[in-house]
Amino acid sequence: MLAVRLYGPRRLRVERVSVPEPPGGWVLVRTVAVGVCGTDKSMYTGGYRLRKTPLIPGHEAVGVVVSAPPEYRGLVGRLVVPEINLVKPGDLWREPCRSMYTHCPGRRVLGIDYDGAMAEYFAVPGHVLHPVSGLEPLKAVFVEPLAAVLRAFTLYPPRPGAYAAVIGSGNLALLAAQVMERVYRLRVTVFARRGSPKARVLESMGLRVRWVDELAEVVASETPWGMGYEVVFEATGSSEGLKLAVEAAAPMATVHVKSTHGGGGWLDTTRAVVKELRIVGSRCGTWREFEAAIELLRGRVVEPVVTHRVRGLENALEAFEKALERGSFKVVLETGYEPSSMPGVP
């Protein structure tokens, strides 16, 4: 099969490799489409160190199940999206995997330290798959990032009507702003650099955008008493993001940190202590957030944006380079496989 393999910073090759052989309890999925996410870009540019070399990246995936063990036979032929935490079925019955399986010590992470979906086929445990009937593949690739956004609010749900700031204008910022406004009814302001083409898209979707010359100019003049925002969602993809979020936060606010740029960061810890802030890191969604994300996308409560469609795994380099362009929200790499046909495994 064809697979995209990353060997190091900007060292990406499309090569022929063997089709994965799923172990017991695992299924084989034929990839239909996969999104290029911020972590993929960081691994490609070298900001995020590879945990496996070479690595087949890709975890914002959608595909069709082509083979499965008897207990998952009902999934064969169905369009599905995978969670990214791959836990052995036996580990799910013991602690700490039982109570927080996304942090199971034995887990592997799809497209991070275990070969991902930028290939014709990928293999995952059957229990991590979510059927997405009723969703077109181009929308289904957003289930994973939307679940990651929802995870932040599962951990600390916001108070309805609170003043909220989103710092950044990329894909996570777009999804988060919609969730905060349309699900939790927050008063949302998105801060973006003046002239940002992505922020113009957010504005065209009815979201309130505050233009600044530099993100460091985040201000809170429209909040009560000018004290800052009660909820701050940091999605800058930058090491400066947390510092800016702390500055924008009101006393006793919740700051959600989402950037995984692979580097360190800096913040004024004294200011965070004096403000009595709750700083929350959150990563990928669990089963609950994946199911909620599917319903929000089906119901068009959240509308994602695809800026580029690149067809054919052999054009993966083009997909990664387009994803790095300033105006790109989401680049989707399509394998060319049509779910309506069911070819056998070569």
C-alpha positions in Angstrom: 0.0 0.0 0.0 1.0 3.6 -0.4 1.9 5.5 2.8 3.2 8.9 3.8 6.3 8.6 6.0 8.0 11.3 7.9 11.7 10.8 8.7 12.5 14.2 10.2 12.0 17.9 9.7 10.7 18.4 6.1 11.8 14.9 5.3 8.6 13.4 4.0 8.4 10.5 1.5 5.5 8.6 -0.1 6.5 4.9 -0.1 5.1 1.4 -0.6 4.8 -0.5 2.7 3.0 -3.6 3.8 -0.7 -3.4 4.7 -1.0 -3.5 8.6 -1.9 -6.9 10.1 -4.4 -6.1 12.9 -3.8 -8.1 16.1 -6.7 -9.6 18.1 -9.5 -7.2 18.8 -8.3 -4.7 16.1 -9.8 -3.8 12.8 -8.5 -2.7 9.4 -9.7 0.6 8.0 -9.4 1.8 4.4 -8.6 5.5 4.6 -10.9 7.9 2.8 -9.6 11.3 4.0 -7.4 12.7 6.7 -6.9 16.3 8.0 -3.5 17.9 8.5 -3.5 19.3 12.1 -1.3 21.6 14.1 0.7 18.7 15.6 1.3 17.2 12.1 2.6 20.6 11.0 4.9 20.9 14.1 6.3 17.4 13.4 6.8 18.3 9.8 8.7 21.5 10.5 10.7 20.0 13.4 9.1 21.9 16.3 7.6 18.7 17.7 10.2 15.9 18.0 9.2 12.7 16.3 8.6 9.8 18.8 8.9 7.2 16.0 11.0 7.3 12.9 9.8 6.9 10.2 6.3 7.8 11.2 3.1 7.6 9.2 1.3 10.7 10.5 -2.4 11.5 10.5 -5.1 11.2 13.2 -7.9 13.4 12.0 -9.1 10.5 9.9 -12.2 9.0 8.3 -12.4 5.6 6.6 -14.3 2.5 5.9 -13.8 -0.7 7.9 -12.8 -3.5 5.6 -12.1 -6.3 8.0 -12.8 -6.9 11.7 -12.9 -9.7 14.3 -16.3 -11.3 15.1 -17.1 -8.9 17.9 -16.9 -5.9 15.5 -18.2 -7.6 12.4 -21.1 -5.1 12.4 -18.7 -2.3 11.6 -17.5 -3.8 8.3 -18.5 -1.5 5.4 -19.3 1.4 7.7 -17.8 4.9 7.6 -16.0 5.5 10.9 -13.6 7.9 12.7 -11.1 6.7 15.2 -10.2 8.1 18.6 -6.4 8.7 18.8 -5.6 6.9 22.1 -5.1 3.2 21.3 -5.5 1.1 24.4 -5.2 -2.7 24.4 -8.7 -4.1 25.3 -7.2 -6.0 28.3 -5.9 -2.8 29.8 -9.4 -1.2 29.9 -10.2 -3.4 32.9 -7.5 -2.2 35.2 -6.4 1.1 36.8 -5.5 3.7 35.8 -6.7 2.8 32.3 -10.2 2.0 33.5 -10.9 5.4 35.0 -8.9 7.6 32.5 -8.1 5.5 29.5 -6.8 8.5 27.5 -3.9 8.5 29.9 -3.3 4.8 30.1 0.4 4.2 30.5 0.4 1.5 27.8 -1.5 3.5 25.3 -0.2 4.3 21.8 -1.3 7.5 20.0 -2.4 7.3 16.4 -0.2 9.3 14.1 2.1 10.4 17.0 4.0 7.3 18.3 2.0 4.7 16.3 1.5 4.8 12.5 -1.5 6.9 11.6 -3.9 7.3 8.8 -2.0 9.0 6.0 -1.9 5.6 4.2 -4.3 3.5 2.2 -5.0 1.4 5.3 -4.6 1.8 9.1 -5.3 -0.5 12.0 -6.8 0.4 15.4 -8.7 -1.4 18.2 -12.3 -1.8 17.4 -13.5 -0.1 20.5 -12.1 3.3 19.5 -14.2 3.6 16.3 -17.3 5.8 16.0 -19.7 5.3 13.0 -20.4 8.6 11.3 -23.3 7.8 9.0 -25.0 10.9 7.8 -21.7 12.9 7.7 -19.8 13.4 4.5 -16.1 12.6 4.8 -14.9 16.2 4.5 -16.9 17.0 7.7 -16.1 13.8 9.5 -12.4 14.7 9.6 -13.4 17.4 12.0 -14.8 15.0 14.6 -11.4 14.6 16.3 -10.4 18.3 16.6 -13.9 19.2 17.7 -13.9 16.5 20.3 -10.6 18.0 21.6 -12.3 21.4 21.9 -15.2 19.8 23.8 -12.9 18.1 26.2 -11.8 21.4 27.6 -15.4 22.3 28.5 -16.1 18.8 29.9 -13.3 19.4 32.4 -14.5 22.8 33.4 -17.9 23.8 32.0 -18.3 27.6 31.6 -21.0 29.7 33.2 -23.6 30.6 30.5 -23.4 34.2 29.5 -19.8 34.7 30.6 -17.5 37.0 28.7 -15.0 34.8 26.8 -12.0 35.4 24.6 -10.5 33.2 22.0 -6.9 34.0 21.2 -5.9 32.8 17.7 -7.7 32.4 14.4 -6.9 28.9 13.2 -9.0 25.7 13.0 -9.3 25.1 16.8 -10.1 28.8 17.4 -12.9 28.5 14.8 -14.4 25.4 16.3 -14.0 26.7 19.9 -15.6 30.1 19.2 -18.7 28.3 17.7 -19.0 25.9 20.6 -18.6 28.6 23.2 -21.2 30.9 21.5 -23.7 28.3 20.1 -23.6 25.6 22.8 -22.6 27.4 26.0 -24.1 30.8 25.0 -21.0 32.8 26.0 -20.2 36.3 24.8 -17.3 35.5 22.6 -14.6 37.8 21.2 -12.0 36.4 18.9 -8.6 38.2 18.9 -6.7 38.1 15.7 -3.9 40.0 14.0 -5.1 42.8 11.7 -5.6 41.5 8.1 -5.6 37.9 9.0 -7.4 36.0 6.1 -8.5 33.3 8.5 -10.0 35.8 10.9 -12.0 37.3 8.0 -13.6 33.9 7.6 -14.6 33.8 11.3 -16.1 37.3 10.9 -18.1 36.2 7.8 -19.6 33.4 9.9 -21.0 35.9 12.4 -18.3 35.6 15.0 -17.1 38.8 16.8 -13.5 39.5 15.8 -11.4 42.1 17.5 -8.5 43.2 15.3 -5.2 43.9 16.9 -1.8 44.8 15.4 -0.2 42.2 17.7 -1.8 39.5 19.8 0.0 41.1 22.8 -2.5 43.9 22.4 -5.4 41.7 23.7 -7.6 44.1 25.8 -10.7 43.7 27.8 -12.4 47.0 27.5 -15.8 45.6 26.7 -15.9 43.3 29.7 -17.5 44.4 33.0 -15.3 47.0 34.7 -12.6 46.2 32.2 -11.3 43.4 34.4 -10.8 40.8 31.7 -12.5 37.6 30.4 -14.0 34.9 32.6 -13.1 32.2 30.1 -10.0 32.4 27.8 -9.4 29.8 25.1 -5.8 29.8 23.9 -5.3 28.5 20.4 -2.4 30.5 19.0 -0.1 27.6 18.3 2.7 29.7 19.7 4.8 29.6 22.8 3.6 33.1 23.6 0.0 32.0 23.8 -0.3 31.2 27.5 1.3 34.5 28.5 -1.3 36.4 26.4 -4.1 34.3 27.8 -3.1 35.1 31.4 -3.0 38.8 30.6 -6.5 38.7 29.1 -8.1 36.7 31.9 -10.2 38.3 34.6 -9.6 37.4 38.3 -10.7 33.8 39.1 -11.1 33.1 35.3 -10.5 29.7 33.6 -7.8 29.7 31.0 -7.9 26.8 28.5 -4.6 26.0 26.9 -4.7 24.0 23.6 -1.5 24.8 21.7 0.8 21.8 21.1 3.7 23.5 19.3 6.3 21.2 20.8 8.2 23.9 22.6 8.3 25.7 26.0 6.5 28.8 27.0 6.5 31.7 29.4 3.9 33.3 31.6 3.8 35.8 34.5 3.2 33.3 37.3 2.9 36.1 39.8 0.0 37.6 37.8 -1.6 34.2 37.5 -1.4 33.7 41.3 -2.7 37.2 42.1 -5.6 36.7 39.7 -6.3 33.3 41.2 -6.5 31.7 37.8 -7.5 28.2 36.9 -5.1 27.1 34.0 -6.4 24.0 32.3 -4.6 21.9 29.8 -6.7 19.5 27.8 -5.9 17.3 24.9 -7.9 14.8 22.9 -11.5 13.8 23.5 -12.9 10.7 25.1 -15.7 8.5 23.8 -18.2 11.0 25.2 -16.7 14.1 23.4 -16.4 12.1 20.1 -20.1 11.2 20.2 -21.1 14.8 21.0 -18.8 16.2 18.2 -20.5 13.9 15.7 -24.0 15.2 16.7 -22.9 18.9 16.6 -21.5 18.4 13.1 -24.6 16.4 12.0 -26.9 19.1 13.3 -24.7 21.9 11.7 -24.4 23.6 15.1 -20.7 23.8 14.3 -19.7 24.5 10.8 -16.1 23.6 9.9 -14.1 25.2 7.0 -11.9 23.3 4.5 -9.6 25.6 2.7 -7.7 23.0 0.5 -8.5 19.5 -0.7 -5.5 17.6 -2.0 -6.3 14.4 -3.8 -3.9 11.4 -3.7 -1.4 10.3 -1.1 1.4 10.9 -3.6 0.6 14.6 -3.2 1.1 14.7 0.6 4.0 17.1 0.4 1.7 19.6 -1.3 -0.8 19.1 1.5 1.7 19.8 4.2 3.1 22.9 2.5 -0.4 24.3 1.9 -1.2 23.7 5.6 1.6 26.0 6.5 0.2 28.9 4.4 -1.1 31.8 6.4 -4.6 31.6 5.1 -5.1 27.8 5.6 -7.8 26.6 8.1 -7.8 23.0 7.3 -6.1 21.0 4.5 -7.7 17.6 3.9 -5.7 14.9 2.1 -8.0 12.5 0.2 -6.8 9.1 -0.8 -9.1 8.8 -3.8 -10.9 5.9 -2.3 -14.7 6.2 -2.8 -16.7 4.7 0.1 -19.4 3.5 -2.3 -17.0 0.8 -3.7 -15.5 -1.9 -1.5 -12.4 -3.3 -3.1 -10.6 -6.1 -1.2 -7.3 -5.7 0.5 -4.5 -6.0 -2.0 
